[in-house]
Amino acid sequence: MSMEQRAPSQQALGHYGKNQKKVIVSGASASIGHEIATRFGQSGAEVVINYRNDKEGALETLKQIKQDSLNAKALYADFEDFDSIERFANDAMETLQGVDILVNNAAIY
């Protein structure tokens, strides 16, 4: 199955207009996380993405999201470290002022 077939469709994401959704996508620097995050951005959602090892990939994802979203940010977090998780959560909440959708896509490999 290709990424396009597995990633959520525009219909599934919806178009939020004035009622923009606030979304966090972990592990969004590549692969399915990248596709999910960029599709939410295309729908007009405000998006915070997470990366651990691939900052360059995260910045590319962020660049694509910002083409359609007014509020987007890439944040580092190591989800094996509680302090890092706490910093990420605080920064994400400060950026979004709330969360409607959380996509737990991060993996350890």
MOPAC internal coordinates of N, CA, C and O (Angstrom, degrees):
PM7 1SCF
backbone

  N    0.0000 0     0.00 0     0.00 0    0    0    0
  C    1.4405 1     0.00 0     0.00 0    1    0    0
  C    1.5265 1   109.16 1     0.00 0    2    1    0
  O    1.2310 1   120.03 1   -44.86 1    3    2    1
  N    1.3224 1   117.55 1   135.14 1    3    2    1
  C    1.4614 1   121.03 1   179.22 1    5    3    2
  C    1.5223 1   110.08 1   -80.98 1    6    5    3
  O    1.2310 1   121.15 1   -14.32 1    7    6    5
  N    1.3413 1   115.41 1   165.68 1    7    6    5
  C    1.4650 1   120.35 1   178.16 1    9    7    6
  C    1.5291 1   110.76 1   -59.14 1   10    9    7
  O    1.2310 1   120.17 1   140.25 1   11   10    9
  N    1.3379 1   117.28 1   -39.75 1   11   10    9
  C    1.4526 1   120.42 1  -178.98 1   13   11   10
  C    1.5193 1   111.40 1   -61.69 1   14   13   11
  O    1.2310 1   120.10 1   147.76 1   15   14   13
  N    1.3242 1   117.42 1   -32.24 1   15   14   13
  C    1.4584 1   120.26 1  -179.25 1   17   15   14
  C    1.5206 1   111.48 1   -77.53 1   18   17   15
  O    1.2310 1   119.88 1   150.51 1   19   18   17
  N    1.3306 1   117.84 1   -29.49 1   19   18   17
  C    1.4562 1   120.76 1  -176.73 1   21   19   18
  C    1.5213 1   113.48 1   -90.28 1   22   21   19
  O    1.2310 1   119.84 1   150.98 1   23   22   21
  N    1.3159 1   117.92 1   -29.02 1   23   22   21
  C    1.4601 1   121.07 1  -177.76 1   25   23   22
  C    1.5255 1   109.54 1   -70.65 1   26   25   23
  O    1.2310 1   120.29 1   -28.54 1   27   26   25
  N    1.3410 1   117.05 1   151.46 1   27   26   25
  C    1.4586 1   119.82 1  -179.54 1   29   27   26
  C    1.5221 1   111.37 1   -61.69 1   30   29   27
  O    1.2310 1   120.56 1   -35.48 1   31   30   29
  N    1.3010 1   116.54 1   144.52 1   31   30   29
  C    1.4635 1   121.54 1   179.32 1   33   31   30
  C    1.5183 1   109.98 1   -79.96 1   34   33   31
  O    1.2310 1   120.58 1   -18.30 1   35   34   33
  N    1.3347 1   116.50 1   161.70 1   35   34   33
  C    1.4584 1   120.79 1   174.90 1   37   35   34
  C    1.5216 1   110.29 1   -58.08 1   38   37   35
  O    1.2310 1   120.14 1   143.17 1   39   38   37
  N    1.3293 1   117.33 1   -36.83 1   39   38   37
  C    1.4572 1   120.73 1   179.54 1   41   39   38
  C    1.5226 1   110.39 1   -63.44 1   42   41   39
  O    1.2310 1   120.35 1   138.00 1   43   42   41
  N    1.3322 1   116.94 1   -42.00 1   43   42   41
  C    1.4611 1   120.53 1   179.52 1   45   43   42
  C    1.5273 1   110.95 1   -66.86 1   46   45   43
  O    1.2310 1   120.17 1   142.65 1   47   46   45
  N    1.3382 1   117.27 1   -37.35 1   47   46   45
  C    1.4580 1   120.79 1  -179.21 1   49   47   46
  C    1.5153 1   112.04 1   -75.22 1   50   49   47
  O    1.2310 1   120.41 1   147.68 1   51   50   49
  N    1.3263 1   116.82 1   -32.32 1   51   50   49
  C    1.4552 1   121.08 1  -178.68 1   53   51   50
  C    1.5176 1   111.27 1    77.26 1   54   53   51
  O    1.2310 1   121.27 1   -10.64 1   55   54   53
  N    1.3066 1   115.18 1   169.36 1   55   54   53
  C    1.4567 1   122.31 1   174.47 1   57   55   54
  C    1.5168 1   106.34 1  -115.17 1   58   57   55
  O    1.2310 1   120.66 1   -61.19 1   59   58   57
  N    1.3162 1   116.35 1   118.81 1   59   58   57
  C    1.4542 1   120.64 1  -167.69 1   61   59   58
  C    1.5229 1   114.72 1   -91.63 1   62   61   59
  O    1.2310 1   119.66 1   160.01 1   63   62   61
  N    1.3338 1   118.26 1   -19.99 1   63   62   61
  C    1.4566 1   120.91 1   178.45 1   65   63   62
  C    1.5158 1   112.22 1    52.37 1   66   65   63
  O    1.2310 1   120.45 1    52.39 1   67   66   65
  N    1.3415 1   116.75 1  -127.61 1   67   66   65
  C    1.4611 1   121.39 1  -178.13 1   69   67   66
  C    1.5200 1   111.90 1   -65.95 1   70   69   67
  O    1.2310 1   120.44 1   153.87 1   71   70   69
  N    1.2943 1   116.76 1   -26.13 1   71   70   69
  C    1.4623 1   121.86 1  -177.61 1   73   71   70
  C    1.5291 1   109.88 1   -96.71 1   74   73   71
  O    1.2310 1   120.53 1  -121.33 1   75   74   73
  N    1.3339 1   116.59 1    58.67 1   75   74   73
  C    1.4658 1   121.04 1  -176.54 1   77   75   74
  C    1.5209 1   111.63 1   -60.78 1   78   77   75
  O    1.2310 1   121.61 1   -44.07 1   79   78   77
  N    1.3196 1   114.53 1   135.93 1   79   78   77
  C    1.4507 1   119.68 1   175.05 1   81   79   78
  C    1.5176 1   109.50 1   -80.42 1   82   81   79
  O    1.2310 1   120.79 1   -27.85 1   83   82   81
  N    1.3102 1   116.10 1   152.15 1   83   82   81
  C    1.4622 1   123.95 1   178.84 1   85   83   82
  C    1.5206 1   106.58 1  -112.91 1   86   85   83
  O    1.2310 1   120.84 1   -60.40 1   87   86   85
  N    1.3335 1   116.01 1   119.60 1   87   86   85
  C    1.4537 1   121.30 1  -167.35 1   89   87   86
  C    1.5284 1   111.16 1  -127.16 1   90   89   87
  O    1.2310 1   120.73 1   -42.50 1   91   90   89
  N    1.3320 1   116.21 1   137.50 1   91   90   89
  C    1.4612 1   122.46 1   169.67 1   93   91   90
  C    1.5222 1   107.22 1  -114.58 1   94   93   91
  O    1.2310 1   120.87 1   -49.98 1   95   94   93
  N    1.3442 1   115.95 1   130.02 1   95   94   93
  C    1.4641 1   121.23 1   176.12 1   97   95   94
  C    1.5223 1   107.86 1  -124.96 1   98   97   95
  O    1.2310 1   120.70 1   -65.50 1   99   98   97
  N    1.3305 1   116.27 1   114.50 1   99   98   97
  C    1.4693 1   119.07 1   176.54 1  101   99   98
  C    1.5213 1   109.39 1   -84.44 1  102  101   99
  O    1.2310 1   120.94 1   -26.14 1  103  102  101
  N    1.3230 1   115.80 1   153.86 1  103  102  101
  C    1.4610 1   120.29 1   178.74 1  105  103  102
  C    1.5182 1   112.62 1    62.27 1  106  105  103
  O    1.2310 1   120.48 1  -136.35 1  107  106  105
  N    1.3418 1   116.68 1    43.65 1  107  106  105
  C    1.4643 1   120.36 1  -172.25 1  109  107  106
  C    1.5226 1   113.86 1  -101.23 1  110  109  107
  O    1.2310 1   119.69 1  -163.65 1  111  110  109
  N    1.3230 1   118.19 1    16.35 1  111  110  109
  C    1.4623 1   119.35 1  -177.82 1  113  111  110
  C    1.5251 1   113.04 1   -84.94 1  114  113  111
  O    1.2310 1   119.81 1   170.96 1  115  114  113
  N    1.3259 1   117.97 1    -9.04 1  115  114  113
  C    1.4698 1   120.73 1  -179.00 1  117  115  114
  C    1.5245 1   110.05 1  -161.26 1  118  117  115
  O    1.2310 1   121.42 1   -12.66 1  119  118  117
  N    1.2998 1   114.90 1   167.34 1  119  118  117
  C    1.4557 1   124.10 1   168.89 1  121  119  118
  C    1.5323 1   112.95 1    56.43 1  122  121  119
  O    1.2310 1   120.69 1    43.31 1  123  122  121
  N    1.3167 1   116.28 1  -136.69 1  123  122  121
  C    1.4602 1   120.86 1  -173.85 1  125  123  122
  C    1.5273 1   112.16 1   -64.55 1  126  125  123
  O    1.2310 1   119.92 1   145.09 1  127  126  125
  N    1.3289 1   117.75 1   -34.91 1  127  126  125
  C    1.4640 1   120.56 1   177.38 1  129  127  126
  C    1.5135 1   112.07 1   -62.71 1  130  129  127
  O    1.2310 1   120.59 1   139.46 1  131  130  129
  N    1.3248 1   116.49 1   -40.54 1  131  130  129
  C    1.4599 1   122.40 1   176.14 1  133  131  130
  C    1.5305 1   110.03 1   -60.61 1  134  133  131
  O    1.2310 1   120.69 1   132.31 1  135  134  133
  N    1.3263 1   116.28 1   -47.69 1  135  134  133
  C    1.4713 1   120.91 1  -179.08 1  137  135  134
  C    1.5234 1   111.68 1   -62.55 1  138  137  135
  O    1.2310 1   120.29 1   135.92 1  139  138  137
  N    1.3094 1   117.05 1   -44.08 1  139  138  137
  C    1.4691 1   120.68 1   179.91 1  141  139  138
  C    1.5253 1   110.17 1   -62.62 1  142  141  139
  O    1.2310 1   120.38 1   131.93 1  143  142  141
  N    1.3264 1   116.87 1   -48.07 1  143  142  141
  C    1.4640 1   121.09 1  -177.55 1  145  143  142
  C    1.5255 1   111.69 1   -62.75 1  146  145  143
  O    1.2310 1   120.38 1   135.66 1  147  146  145
  N    1.3318 1   116.89 1   -44.34 1  147  146  145
  C    1.4692 1   119.03 1  -178.78 1  149  147  146
  C    1.5332 1   111.17 1   -68.29 1  150  149  147
  O    1.2310 1   120.09 1   145.43 1  151  150  149
  N    1.3096 1   117.43 1   -34.57 1  151  150  149
  C    1.4780 1   119.32 1   177.69 1  153  151  150
  C    1.5230 1   111.21 1   -67.52 1  154  153  151
  O    1.2310 1   120.33 1   140.90 1  155  154  153
  N    1.3340 1   116.98 1   -39.10 1  155  154  153
  C    1.4678 1   118.55 1   174.77 1  157  155  154
  C    1.5221 1   109.89 1   -63.06 1  158  157  155
  O    1.2310 1   120.09 1   138.42 1  159  158  157
  N    1.3304 1   117.44 1   -41.58 1  159  158  157
  C    1.4599 1   120.71 1   176.14 1  161  159  158
  C    1.5104 1   111.88 1   -58.77 1  162  161  159
  O    1.2310 1   120.24 1   137.18 1  163  162  161
  N    1.3254 1   117.15 1   -42.82 1  163  162  161
  C    1.4684 1   121.57 1   178.84 1  165  163  162
  C    1.5200 1   111.72 1   -62.15 1  166  165  163
  O    1.2310 1   120.62 1   151.84 1  167  166  165
  N    1.3119 1   116.42 1   -28.16 1  167  166  165
  C    1.4680 1   119.72 1   179.99 1  169  167  166
  C    1.5247 1   111.72 1   -82.16 1  170  169  167
  O    1.2310 1   120.45 1   176.28 1  171  170  169
  N    1.3488 1   116.74 1    -3.72 1  171  170  169
  C    1.4555 1   120.44 1   179.15 1  173  171  170
  C    1.5121 1   114.23 1    93.93 1  174  173  171
  O    1.2310 1   120.07 1  -175.73 1  175  174  173
  N    1.3263 1   117.46 1     4.27 1  175  174  173
  C    1.4611 1   120.44 1   179.42 1  177  175  174
  C    1.5272 1   110.74 1   -69.15 1  178  177  175
  O    1.2310 1   121.05 1   -26.56 1  179  178  177
  N    1.3176 1   115.60 1   153.44 1  179  178  177
  C    1.4576 1   121.65 1   169.58 1  181  179  178
  C    1.5226 1   105.86 1   -83.35 1  182  181  179
  O    1.2310 1   119.91 1   -48.28 1  183  182  181
  N    1.3372 1   117.78 1   131.72 1  183  182  181
  C    1.4599 1   120.50 1  -170.53 1  185  183  182
  C    1.5185 1   112.02 1  -131.81 1  186  185  183
  O    1.2310 1   120.74 1   -50.16 1  187  186  185
  N    1.3336 1   116.19 1   129.84 1  187  186  185
  C    1.4629 1   122.63 1   167.88 1  189  187  186
  C    1.5124 1   106.56 1  -112.14 1  190  189  187
  O    1.2310 1   121.16 1   -51.38 1  191  190  189
  N    1.3369 1   115.38 1   128.62 1  191  190  189
  C    1.4603 1   119.73 1   177.89 1  193  191  190
  C    1.5208 1   109.75 1  -113.68 1  194  193  191
  O    1.2310 1   121.67 1   -22.73 1  195  194  193
  N    1.3073 1   114.41 1   157.27 1  195  194  193
  C    1.4610 1   122.14 1   179.09 1  197  195  194
  C    1.5136 1   109.74 1  -116.29 1  198  197  195
  O    1.2310 1   121.26 1   -34.09 1  199  198  197
  N    1.3234 1   115.19 1   145.91 1  199  198  197
  C    1.4607 1   121.61 1   169.78 1  201  199  198
  C    1.5257 1   108.08 1  -140.40 1  202  201  199
  O    1.2310 1   120.67 1   -22.15 1  203  202  201
  N    1.3137 1   116.33 1   157.85 1  203  202  201
  C    1.4650 1   121.34 1   174.23 1  205  203  202
  C    1.5191 1   109.93 1  -121.20 1  206  205  203
  O    1.2310 1   119.68 1   125.05 1  207  206  205
  N    1.3335 1   118.22 1   -54.95 1  207  206  205
  C    1.4642 1   121.10 1  -175.34 1  209  207  206
  C    1.5242 1   114.24 1  -104.77 1  210  209  207
  O    1.2310 1   119.88 1   151.46 1  211  210  209
  N    1.3061 1   117.83 1   -28.54 1  211  210  209
  C    1.4500 1   121.48 1  -170.29 1  213  211  210
  C    1.5308 1   112.06 1  -108.12 1  214  213  211
  O    1.2310 1   120.68 1  -106.21 1  215  214  213
  N    1.3218 1   116.30 1    73.79 1  215  214  213
  C    1.4687 1   120.59 1  -179.69 1  217  215  214
  C    1.5236 1   110.82 1   -62.35 1  218  217  215
  O    1.2310 1   120.15 1   138.72 1  219  218  217
  N    1.3160 1   117.33 1   -41.28 1  219  218  217
  C    1.4680 1   121.30 1  -179.95 1  221  219  218
  C    1.5320 1   110.79 1   -59.84 1  222  221  219
  O    1.2310 1   120.51 1   135.38 1  223  222  221
  N    1.3318 1   116.63 1   -44.62 1  223  222  221
  C    1.4628 1   120.70 1   177.34 1  225  223  222
  C    1.5178 1   111.56 1   -63.00 1  226  225  223
  O    1.2310 1   120.62 1   139.74 1  227  226  225
  N    1.3373 1   116.43 1   -40.26 1  227  226  225
  C    1.4647 1   120.54 1   178.49 1  229  227  226
  C    1.5195 1   111.20 1   -63.63 1  230  229  227
  O    1.2310 1   120.38 1   139.47 1  231  230  229
  N    1.3306 1   116.88 1   -40.53 1  231  230  229
  C    1.4634 1   120.17 1   179.38 1  233  231  230
  C    1.5278 1   111.40 1   -66.52 1  234  233  231
  O    1.2310 1   120.36 1   145.39 1  235  234  233
  N    1.3359 1   116.92 1   -34.61 1  235  234  233
  C    1.4650 1   120.68 1   175.62 1  237  235  234
  C    1.5340 1   110.39 1   -67.01 1  238  237  235
  O    1.2310 1   120.57 1   136.49 1  239  238  237
  N    1.3315 1   116.52 1   -43.51 1  239  238  237
  C    1.4655 1   120.76 1   175.93 1  241  239  238
  C    1.5258 1   109.97 1   -59.31 1  242  241  239
  O    1.2310 1   120.62 1   133.69 1  243  242  241
  N    1.3306 1   116.42 1   -46.31 1  243  242  241
  C    1.4666 1   121.69 1  -179.79 1  245  243  242
  C    1.5234 1   111.02 1   -60.37 1  246  245  243
  O    1.2310 1   120.40 1   137.32 1  247  246  245
  N    1.3100 1   116.84 1   -42.68 1  247  246  245
  C    1.4689 1   121.46 1   178.40 1  249  247  246
  C    1.5287 1   110.65 1   -57.18 1  250  249  247
  O    1.2310 1   120.71 1   136.43 1  251  250  249
  N    1.3234 1   116.25 1   -43.57 1  251  250  249
  C    1.4662 1   120.24 1   179.82 1  253  251  250
  C    1.5227 1   111.67 1   -68.19 1  254  253  251
  O    1.2310 1   120.49 1   139.76 1  255  254  253
  N    1.3296 1   116.66 1   -40.24 1  255  254  253
  C    1.4670 1   120.40 1   179.30 1  257  255  254
  C    1.5242 1   110.31 1   -62.26 1  258  257  255
  O    1.2310 1   120.60 1   137.35 1  259  258  257
  N    1.3302 1   116.45 1   -42.65 1  259  258  257
  C    1.4688 1   121.08 1  -175.60 1  261  259  258
  C    1.5222 1   112.99 1   -67.44 1  262  261  259
  O    1.2310 1   119.46 1   168.90 1  263  262  261
  N    1.3052 1   118.64 1   -11.10 1  263  262  261
  C    1.4619 1   120.61 1   174.78 1  265  263  262
  C    1.5284 1   110.64 1   -66.99 1  266  265  263
  O    1.2310 1   120.41 1   153.74 1  267  266  265
  N    1.3319 1   116.83 1   -26.26 1  267  266  265
  C    1.4659 1   121.31 1  -175.18 1  269  267  266
  C    1.5283 1   114.48 1  -124.42 1  270  269  267
  O    1.2310 1   119.71 1   161.85 1  271  270  269
  N    1.3060 1   118.15 1   -18.15 1  271  270  269
  C    1.4595 1   121.54 1  -174.50 1  273  271  270
  C    1.5246 1   110.48 1  -109.51 1  274  273  271
  O    1.2310 1   120.60 1   -41.86 1  275  274  273
  N    1.3175 1   116.46 1   138.14 1  275  274  273
  C    1.4602 1   120.93 1   179.39 1  277  275  274
  C    1.5229 1   112.60 1   -77.86 1  278  277  275
  O    1.2310 1   120.08 1   157.71 1  279  278  277
  N    1.3141 1   117.46 1   -22.29 1  279  278  277
  C    1.4572 1   121.02 1  -176.94 1  281  279  278
  C    1.5221 1   109.21 1  -135.36 1  282  281  279
  O    1.2310 1   120.81 1   -68.47 1  283  282  281
  N    1.3238 1   116.05 1   111.53 1  283  282  281
  C    1.4645 1   120.94 1   179.37 1  285  283  282
  C    1.5180 1   108.72 1  -149.27 1  286  285  283
  O    1.2310 1   121.03 1   -34.38 1  287  286  285
  N    1.3263 1   115.63 1   145.62 1  287  286  285
  C    1.4590 1   120.13 1  -178.73 1  289  287  286
  C    1.5199 1   109.46 1  -152.56 1  290  289  287
  O    1.2310 1   120.75 1   -35.94 1  291  290  289
  N    1.3365 1   116.18 1   144.06 1  291  290  289
  C    1.4644 1   122.28 1   173.71 1  293  291  290
  C    1.5226 1   108.02 1  -106.83 1  294  293  291
  O    1.2310 1   120.76 1   -50.90 1  295  294  293
  N    1.3204 1   116.16 1   129.10 1  295  294  293
  C    1.4599 1   121.04 1  -178.53 1  297  295  294
  C    1.5227 1   110.47 1  -126.62 1  298  297  295
  O    1.2310 1   121.07 1   -42.12 1  299  298  297
  N    1.3258 1   115.56 1   137.88 1  299  298  297
  C    1.4638 1   121.31 1   174.71 1  301  299  298
  C    1.5267 1   109.60 1   -76.47 1  302  301  299
  O    1.2310 1   120.62 1   -38.67 1  303  302  301
  N    1.3131 1   116.43 1   141.33 1  303  302  301
  C    1.4646 1   121.48 1   169.36 1  305  303  302
  C    1.5205 1   109.21 1  -161.07 1  306  305  303
  O    1.2310 1   121.52 1   -41.80 1  307  306  305
  N    1.3190 1   114.69 1   138.20 1  307  306  305
  C    1.4583 1   122.49 1   172.38 1  309  307  306
  C    1.5238 1   105.91 1  -104.91 1  310  309  307
  O    1.2310 1   120.24 1   -73.38 1  311  310  309
  N    1.3146 1   117.14 1   106.62 1  311  310  309
  C    1.4547 1   120.62 1  -174.43 1  313  311  310
  C    1.5248 1   114.09 1   -74.87 1  314  313  311
  O    1.2310 1   120.23 1  -174.14 1  315  314  313
  N    1.3028 1   117.17 1     5.86 1  315  314  313
  C    1.4621 1   121.23 1   170.68 1  317  315  314
  C    1.5340 1   110.99 1   -93.59 1  318  317  315
  O    1.2310 1   120.15 1   174.79 1  319  318  317
  N    1.3296 1   117.32 1    -5.21 1  319  318  317
  C    1.4608 1   123.03 1  -176.45 1  321  319  318
  C    1.5285 1   109.19 1  -119.35 1  322  321  319
  O    1.2310 1   120.37 1   -64.34 1  323  322  321
  N    1.3284 1   116.89 1   115.66 1  323  322  321
  C    1.4587 1   121.16 1  -175.36 1  325  323  322
  C    1.5212 1   112.43 1   -58.34 1  326  325  323
  O    1.2310 1   119.62 1   137.47 1  327  326  325
  N    1.3343 1   118.34 1   -42.53 1  327  326  325
  C    1.4678 1   120.64 1   179.65 1  329  327  326
  C    1.5231 1   111.37 1   -61.62 1  330  329  327
  O    1.2310 1   120.40 1   141.04 1  331  330  329
  N    1.3207 1   116.83 1   -38.96 1  331  330  329
  C    1.4657 1   121.56 1   177.84 1  333  331  330
  C    1.5263 1   110.88 1   -65.46 1  334  333  331
  O    1.2310 1   120.68 1   139.78 1  335  334  333
  N    1.3158 1   116.30 1   -40.22 1  335  334  333
  C    1.4672 1   120.89 1   177.21 1  337  335  334
  C    1.5257 1   110.25 1   -62.07 1  338  337  335
  O    1.2310 1   120.93 1   134.90 1  339  338  337
  N    1.3131 1   115.83 1   -45.10 1  339  338  337
  C    1.4615 1   120.37 1  -178.92 1  341  339  338
  C    1.5338 1   111.11 1   -62.94 1  342  341  339
  O    1.2310 1   119.71 1   136.35 1  343  342  341
  N    1.3330 1   118.15 1   -43.65 1  343  342  341
  C    1.4637 1   121.58 1   177.10 1  345  343  342
  C    1.5305 1   110.80 1   -61.13 1  346  345  343
  O    1.2310 1   120.96 1   135.71 1  347  346  345
  N    1.3423 1   115.77 1   -44.29 1  347  346  345
  C    1.4615 1   120.34 1   178.83 1  349  347  346
  C    1.5275 1   110.74 1   -59.89 1  350  349  347
  O    1.2310 1   120.38 1   131.47 1  351  350  349
  N    1.3130 1   116.87 1   -48.53 1  351  350  349
  C    1.4695 1   120.90 1  -178.53 1  353  351  350
  C    1.5302 1   110.94 1   -60.73 1  354  353  351
  O    1.2310 1   120.27 1   135.34 1  355  354  353
  N    1.3162 1   117.09 1   -44.66 1  355  354  353
  C    1.4661 1   120.53 1   179.32 1  357  355  354
  C    1.5263 1   111.75 1   -63.37 1  358  357  355
  O    1.2310 1   120.38 1   134.95 1  359  358  357
  N    1.3410 1   116.88 1   -45.05 1  359  358  357
  C    1.4715 1   120.90 1   179.32 1  361  359  358
  C    1.5275 1   111.30 1   -64.80 1  362  361  359
  O    1.2310 1   120.51 1   139.08 1  363  362  361
  N    1.3282 1   116.63 1   -40.92 1  363  362  361
  C    1.4698 1   120.31 1   179.61 1  365  363  362
  C    1.5275 1   110.56 1   -64.58 1  366  365  363
  O    1.2310 1   120.34 1   136.60 1  367  366  365
  N    1.3194 1   116.96 1   -43.40 1  367  366  365
  C    1.4666 1   120.13 1   179.95 1  369  367  366
  C    1.5247 1   111.23 1   -66.95 1  370  369  367
  O    1.2310 1   120.15 1   143.31 1  371  370  369
  N    1.3257 1   117.32 1   -36.69 1  371  370  369
  C    1.4653 1   120.74 1   176.97 1  373  371  370
  C    1.5332 1   110.17 1   -64.10 1  374  373  371
  O    1.2310 1   120.54 1   140.70 1  375  374  373
  N    1.3209 1   116.58 1   -39.30 1  375  374  373
  C    1.4635 1   121.48 1  -179.43 1  377  375  374
  C    1.5212 1   111.71 1   -70.15 1  378  377  375
  O    1.2310 1   120.29 1   132.74 1  379  378  377
  N    1.3233 1   117.04 1   -47.26 1  379  378  377
  C    1.4640 1   121.57 1  -172.92 1  381  379  378
  C    1.5263 1   114.49 1   -92.18 1  382  381  379
  O    1.2310 1   120.03 1   157.08 1  383  382  381
  N    1.3220 1   117.55 1   -22.92 1  383  382  381
  C    1.4687 1   121.45 1  -175.22 1  385  383  382
  C    1.5313 1   111.08 1    59.51 1  386  385  383
  O    1.2310 1   120.96 1  -138.76 1  387  386  385
  N    1.3269 1   115.77 1    41.24 1  387  386  385
  C    1.4575 1   122.05 1   179.50 1  389  387  386
  C    1.5186 1   109.89 1   130.49 1  390  389  387
  O    1.2310 1   120.67 1   -14.13 1  391  390  389
  N    1.3181 1   116.32 1   165.87 1  391  390  389
  C    1.4682 1   121.40 1  -179.93 1  393  391  390
  C    1.5222 1   109.04 1  -138.32 1  394  393  391
  O    1.2310 1   120.98 1   -49.01 1  395  394  393
  N    1.3264 1   115.73 1   130.99 1  395  394  393
  C    1.4583 1   121.37 1   175.07 1  397  395  394
  C    1.5262 1   111.53 1  -100.14 1  398  397  395
  O    1.2310 1   120.64 1   143.51 1  399  398  397
  N    1.3336 1   116.38 1   -36.49 1  399  398  397
  C    1.4603 1   121.22 1  -175.36 1  401  399  398
  C    1.5193 1   109.14 1  -134.80 1  402  401  399
  O    1.2310 1   120.82 1   -48.05 1  403  402  401
  N    1.3272 1   116.03 1   131.95 1  403  402  401
  C    1.4663 1   122.72 1   175.82 1  405  403  402
  C    1.5212 1   107.98 1  -121.07 1  406  405  403
  O    1.2310 1   120.95 1   -58.84 1  407  406  405
  N    1.3401 1   115.79 1   121.16 1  407  406  405
  C    1.4627 1   121.37 1   177.30 1  409  407  406
  C    1.5196 1   107.53 1  -109.05 1  410  409  407
  O    1.2310 1   120.64 1   -72.37 1  411  410  409
  N    1.3316 1   116.37 1   107.63 1  411  410  409
  C    1.4535 1   122.13 1   178.91 1  413  411  410
  C    1.5195 1   109.02 1   -86.55 1  414  413  411
  O    1.2310 1   120.81 1   -85.95 1  415  414  413
  N    1.3156 1   116.05 1    94.05 1  415  414  413
  C    1.4551 1   121.70 1  -175.75 1  417  415  414
  C    1.5238 1   112.54 1  -113.58 1  418  417  415
  O    1.2310 1   119.48 1   168.70 1  419  418  417
  N    1.3169 1   118.61 1   -11.30 1  419  418  417
  C    1.4644 1   121.52 1  -176.66 1  421  419  418
  C    1.5225 1   110.94 1   -63.25 1  422  421  419
  O    1.2310 1   121.57 1   -37.45 1  423  422  421
  N    1.3267 1   114.61 1   142.55 1  423  422  421
  C    1.4613 1   121.23 1   178.57 1  425  423  422
  C    1.5173 1   108.97 1  -139.04 1  426  425  423
  O    1.2310 1   121.29 1   -25.87 1  427  426  425
  N    1.2913 1   115.14 1   154.13 1  427  426  425
  C    1.4550 1   120.69 1   175.61 1  429  427  426
  C    1.5118 1   107.65 1   -99.26 1  430  429  427
  O    1.2310 1   120.40 1   -57.05 1  431  430  429
  N    1.3163 1   116.83 1   122.95 1  431  430  429
  C    1.4583 1   120.89 1   179.54 1  433  431  430
  C    1.4942 1   110.37 1  -144.92 1  434  433  431
  O    1.2310 1   120.10 1   180.00 1  435  434  433

